[in-house]
């Protein structure tokens, strides 16, 4: 029998010493009028980790939801991200996010993608700039007090190696936020990050409605055996692997269920192995829309 885990109170310690809650609310593809309520509902339900991004176009509503909740800002771990067309304007990017969020700092600021996109033509990459230069600017932010930690998102091993090889890189990212679920488990990439003391956060951790996970019989069988939803099983699988999870929902009952159903139990070794061994592969988020390739199949 696996020892029971209380995910709602569990945290992971970042390289900075800060503690990131094991479960948070994701807000990607949450519409502005829905996300304010979702954030408030989540915080009132006990969530203490909220994830957003400039690219989502909902930071203002996320900030409003935080204030609506009545939960003090100091109790919340807040993550946002630098958008691709802002790579040459890191200071302006964080200032824009802070203004919209209505806060004077974020706990974690991520480079959303390793793509320095030309803001005048989103199909083009800057010829004279790349993510290494962006990171050199992001490294300066913690000393300003505007961010407590900086990290990256959607970085595979190849791009992390490039970042570490650069003479300008003096700070290891505290976090790499990547797509993580049993159809995109990325064990090689996760191990690489852990070996470098980079915490992983899993986005799209429930797959998506049209992913093979939605119909997977192994997953459904484990959920039935445990008396849990498939979403709760997927969240527990991620946390037991050592990464934080940020399930997205705008439905009150699901927001509450995802959070309240992950305490007092755990998956045993056989159940973890069964989920680790699912044969299907599916990515919710690819790179075809970017001006440069960022996924190279080096994650497993």
C-alpha positions as CSV (number, residue, x, y, z in Angstrom):
1,X,0.0,0.0,0.0
2,X,1.3,3.4,-0.9
3,X,1.4,6.0,1.9
4,X,-1.4,8.5,1.6
5,X,-0.6,11.9,0.2
6,X,-2.3,15.2,1.0
7,X,-1.8,17.0,-2.3
8,X,-3.7,20.2,-1.3
9,X,-1.1,21.0,1.4
10,X,1.9,19.6,-0.4
11,X,4.6,22.0,-1.8
12,X,7.8,21.5,-3.7
13,X,10.9,23.6,-2.8
14,X,12.4,25.6,-5.7
15,X,16.2,26.2,-6.0
16,X,15.5,29.7,-4.7
17,X,14.1,28.3,-1.4
18,X,10.5,29.3,-2.3
19,X,7.8,26.7,-2.0
20,X,5.5,26.1,-5.0
21,X,2.1,24.4,-4.2
22,X,1.8,21.0,-5.7
23,X,-1.5,21.9,-7.3
24,X,-2.6,25.1,-8.9
25,X,-5.3,26.5,-11.3
26,X,-4.3,26.8,-14.9
27,X,-6.1,29.5,-16.9
28,X,-5.0,28.8,-20.5
29,X,-8.0,29.1,-22.9
30,X,-10.2,30.4,-20.1
31,X,-12.2,33.3,-21.4
32,X,-11.8,36.6,-19.6
33,X,-15.4,36.7,-18.3
34,X,-15.1,33.2,-17.0
35,X,-11.6,33.3,-15.5
36,X,-12.4,36.0,-12.9
37,X,-15.0,33.7,-11.3
38,X,-12.8,30.6,-11.7
39,X,-9.9,32.1,-9.9
40,X,-12.1,33.4,-7.0
41,X,-13.8,30.0,-6.8
42,X,-10.4,28.2,-6.8
43,X,-8.9,30.3,-4.1
44,X,-12.0,30.0,-1.9
45,X,-11.8,26.2,-2.4
46,X,-8.2,26.2,-1.0
47,X,-6.0,26.6,-4.1
48,X,-2.9,28.7,-3.4
49,X,-1.2,28.6,-6.9
50,X,-2.6,30.5,-9.9
51,X,-1.0,30.3,-13.3
52,X,-1.6,32.8,-16.1
53,X,0.3,34.5,-19.0
54,X,0.4,37.7,-20.9
55,X,-0.5,35.7,-24.0
56,X,-3.7,34.4,-22.5
57,X,-5.1,37.9,-22.5
58,X,-6.7,37.4,-19.1
59,X,-4.3,38.8,-16.5
60,X,-6.6,41.6,-15.6
61,X,-9.4,39.2,-14.8
62,X,-7.1,36.9,-12.9
63,X,-6.1,39.9,-10.7
64,X,-9.7,40.7,-10.2
65,X,-10.5,37.1,-9.2
66,X,-7.7,37.2,-6.7
67,X,-9.1,40.3,-5.1
68,X,-12.6,39.0,-5.2
69,X,-11.5,35.9,-3.2
70,X,-10.5,37.8,-0.1
71,X,-7.3,35.6,0.1
72,X,-4.3,37.8,1.0
73,X,-1.9,38.2,-1.9
74,X,1.0,37.0,0.3
75,X,-0.7,33.5,0.6
76,X,-0.9,33.0,-3.1
77,X,1.8,31.7,-5.5
78,X,1.3,33.6,-8.7
79,X,2.9,32.7,-12.0
80,X,2.8,34.6,-15.3
81,X,4.8,34.5,-18.5
82,X,6.7,36.7,-21.0
83,X,5.0,36.5,-24.4
84,X,7.1,35.7,-27.5
85,X,6.8,39.1,-29.2
86,X,8.1,40.8,-26.0
87,X,11.5,39.0,-25.9
88,X,13.3,42.3,-26.6
89,X,11.2,44.1,-24.0
90,X,11.5,42.0,-20.9
91,X,11.1,45.0,-18.5
92,X,8.1,46.3,-20.4
93,X,6.7,42.7,-20.4
94,X,6.8,42.2,-16.6
95,X,5.5,45.8,-16.0
96,X,2.5,45.1,-18.3
97,X,1.7,41.9,-16.5
98,X,2.0,43.5,-13.0
99,X,-0.2,46.4,-14.0
100,X,-2.9,44.1,-15.4
101,X,-2.7,41.7,-12.4
102,X,-2.8,44.6,-10.0
103,X,0.1,43.4,-8.0
104,X,3.6,44.7,-7.4
105,X,5.3,41.2,-7.8
106,X,4.8,37.7,-9.1
107,X,6.2,34.6,-7.5
108,X,7.4,33.1,-10.8
109,X,8.0,34.7,-14.2
110,X,8.5,32.3,-17.1
111,X,9.7,32.7,-20.6
112,X,6.7,31.2,-22.3
113,X,8.4,29.8,-25.4
114,X,12.0,29.7,-26.7
115,X,10.9,31.8,-29.6
116,X,11.9,35.5,-30.0
117,X,9.0,36.3,-32.4
118,X,9.0,39.5,-34.4
119,X,6.1,41.6,-33.1
120,X,5.6,43.1,-36.6
121,X,5.2,39.7,-38.2
122,X,4.3,36.8,-36.0
123,X,5.5,34.3,-38.6
124,X,9.1,35.6,-38.3
125,X,11.8,35.2,-35.7
126,X,14.1,38.1,-34.8
127,X,17.3,37.7,-36.9
128,X,19.4,39.4,-34.2
129,X,17.9,38.0,-31.0
130,X,17.1,34.6,-29.4
131,X,16.0,33.1,-26.1
132,X,19.6,33.2,-24.7
133,X,19.6,37.0,-24.9
134,X,16.1,37.1,-23.4
135,X,17.2,34.9,-20.5
136,X,20.2,37.3,-19.9
137,X,17.6,40.1,-19.4
138,X,15.2,37.9,-17.3
139,X,18.1,37.0,-14.9
140,X,18.1,40.6,-13.8
141,X,14.5,40.7,-12.6
142,X,14.7,39.0,-9.2
143,X,16.9,41.8,-7.9
144,X,14.3,44.4,-8.9
145,X,11.7,42.8,-6.5
146,X,9.2,42.5,-9.3
147,X,9.6,38.7,-9.5
148,X,10.7,36.2,-6.8
149,X,11.9,33.6,-9.3
150,X,12.4,33.2,-13.0
151,X,12.1,30.1,-15.2
152,X,11.2,28.8,-18.6
153,X,8.4,27.0,-20.3
154,X,8.3,24.6,-23.3
155,X,12.1,24.0,-23.2
156,X,13.4,20.6,-24.3
157,X,16.9,19.3,-23.5
158,X,18.4,20.7,-26.7
159,X,17.4,24.3,-25.9
160,X,18.3,23.9,-22.2
161,X,21.7,22.8,-23.3
162,X,22.1,25.8,-25.5
163,X,21.0,28.1,-22.7
164,X,23.5,26.6,-20.3
165,X,26.3,26.7,-22.8
166,X,26.0,30.5,-23.1
167,X,28.5,32.6,-21.2
168,X,25.7,35.1,-20.4
169,X,23.7,32.5,-18.4
170,X,24.5,32.9,-14.7
171,X,21.2,31.7,-13.3
172,X,19.6,28.2,-13.7
173,X,15.8,28.5,-14.3
174,X,13.9,27.7,-11.2
175,X,11.1,26.0,-13.2
176,X,10.5,24.5,-16.6
177,X,6.7,24.4,-17.3
178,X,6.0,21.7,-19.8
179,X,3.2,19.5,-21.1
180,X,3.0,16.4,-18.9
181,X,0.5,13.6,-18.8
182,X,0.7,9.8,-19.5
183,X,0.4,10.3,-23.3
184,X,3.3,12.9,-23.1
185,X,5.3,11.7,-20.1
186,X,8.7,13.1,-21.1
187,X,10.8,11.0,-18.6
188,X,14.2,11.9,-20.2
189,X,13.4,15.7,-20.0
190,X,12.0,15.5,-16.5
191,X,15.1,13.6,-15.3
192,X,17.4,16.2,-17.0
193,X,15.6,19.0,-15.2
194,X,15.6,17.3,-11.8
195,X,19.3,16.6,-12.2
196,X,19.8,20.4,-12.7
197,X,17.5,21.2,-9.8
198,X,14.9,22.6,-12.1
199,X,11.4,22.0,-10.9
200,X,8.9,20.9,-13.5
201,X,5.3,22.0,-13.6
202,X,2.9,20.0,-15.8
203,X,0.5,21.9,-18.0
204,X,-2.4,20.1,-19.9
205,X,-2.0,17.6,-17.1
206,X,-5.4,16.1,-17.8
207,X,-4.7,15.7,-21.5
208,X,-7.6,17.2,-23.5
209,X,-11.1,16.1,-24.4
210,X,-9.9,14.7,-27.7
211,X,-6.8,13.0,-26.4
212,X,-6.5,9.2,-26.2
213,X,-6.5,9.6,-22.4
214,X,-10.2,10.5,-22.5
215,X,-11.0,6.9,-23.6
216,X,-8.1,5.1,-22.0
217,X,-9.4,1.9,-20.3
218,X,-6.3,1.5,-18.0
219,X,-6.8,5.0,-16.6
220,X,-10.6,4.4,-16.3
221,X,-10.0,1.1,-14.5
222,X,-7.6,2.6,-11.9
223,X,-10.1,5.5,-11.3
224,X,-12.9,3.1,-10.7
225,X,-10.8,0.9,-8.4
226,X,-9.8,4.0,-6.4
227,X,-13.3,5.5,-6.3
228,X,-11.8,8.7,-7.9
229,X,-12.3,10.6,-11.1
230,X,-9.8,10.1,-14.0
231,X,-8.8,13.8,-13.4
232,X,-7.9,13.1,-9.8
233,X,-5.9,10.0,-10.8
234,X,-3.9,12.0,-13.4
235,X,-3.2,14.8,-10.9
236,X,-2.0,12.3,-8.3
237,X,0.2,10.6,-11.0
238,X,2.0,13.9,-11.7
239,X,2.5,14.9,-8.1
240,X,3.8,11.4,-7.2
241,X,6.3,11.8,-10.0
242,X,7.6,15.0,-8.4
243,X,6.1,17.8,-10.4
244,X,3.4,20.4,-9.7
245,X,0.2,20.3,-11.7
246,X,-2.0,23.1,-12.9
247,X,-5.4,21.7,-14.1
248,X,-7.5,24.2,-16.0
249,X,-11.2,24.4,-15.5
250,X,-13.8,27.2,-15.4
251,X,-16.5,24.9,-13.9
252,X,-17.0,25.4,-10.2
253,X,-17.8,21.7,-9.4
254,X,-14.7,20.5,-11.4
255,X,-12.4,23.1,-9.9
256,X,-13.4,22.0,-6.4
257,X,-13.4,18.2,-7.3
258,X,-9.9,18.5,-8.8
259,X,-8.6,20.0,-5.6
260,X,-10.6,18.3,-2.9
261,X,-10.3,14.8,-4.3
262,X,-6.5,14.5,-4.1
263,X,-6.0,14.1,-0.4
264,X,-5.7,11.0,1.8
265,X,-4.7,8.5,-0.8
266,X,-2.0,7.6,-3.4
267,X,-1.4,5.4,-6.4
268,X,0.6,2.2,-5.7
269,X,3.7,1.2,-7.7
270,X,1.7,-1.1,-10.0
271,X,-0.8,1.7,-10.8
272,X,2.0,4.2,-11.4
273,X,3.8,1.7,-13.7
274,X,0.5,1.0,-15.6
275,X,0.0,4.7,-16.3
276,X,3.7,5.2,-17.1
277,X,3.4,2.4,-19.7
278,X,0.4,3.7,-21.7
279,X,1.4,3.3,-25.4
280,X,-0.4,6.3,-26.9
281,X,1.4,9.5,-27.6
282,X,-0.4,12.8,-27.9
283,X,0.6,16.5,-27.6
284,X,-2.1,19.1,-26.8
285,X,0.3,21.9,-27.7
286,X,2.7,21.6,-30.7
287,X,5.1,24.1,-32.3
288,X,3.8,24.4,-35.9
289,X,2.3,27.8,-35.1
290,X,5.7,29.2,-34.1
291,X,8.3,30.7,-36.5
292,X,10.9,28.2,-35.2
293,X,10.9,24.6,-34.2
294,X,11.1,24.1,-30.4
295,X,10.2,20.4,-29.9
296,X,12.9,17.9,-31.1
297,X,11.6,14.6,-29.7
298,X,14.4,14.6,-27.0
299,X,12.0,14.3,-24.1
300,X,11.9,10.5,-23.7
